[in-house]
Structures are given as structure tokens and as C-alpha cells.
């Protein structure tokens, strides 16, 4: 399930920047341009993503108990 959420766009280091020719995306940790769908091993999910993952895991756990 984590792989479903594992992407730069859900990482706390992801920084979207509006440029003249559209959006640019940077990783503050790696210090280079990235894309929202890219995945790296340094992924550190945003707090809201952690909450969502925990909620989904609870739902799965509760459905297995029934």
C-alpha cells in the first residue's frame, strides 16, 4: 500500500515552483529538479500522508478482524 503513495509529490522535501513556462518541481533535500511521480529511497512522507496511510491500515486491519 505504501507504494501507492510513495512519490515525490507526497514527500515533505518536494517544492513546486511556478515559473514563466509552467511549473517546476524541486527536491529540497537532493537539491535538484524532480517530477511529482518520481520515487527515491529517501522518501519522507508529509504528515497528512502518514495520517492517510495509518487510516488505510486501520481500515484493512478492521476488515480482517470481521
Secondary structure, 3 states (H helix, E strand, C coil): CHHHHCCHHHECCEEEEEECCEEEEEECCCCEECCCCCCCCCCCECHHHHHHHHHHHHHHHHHHHC
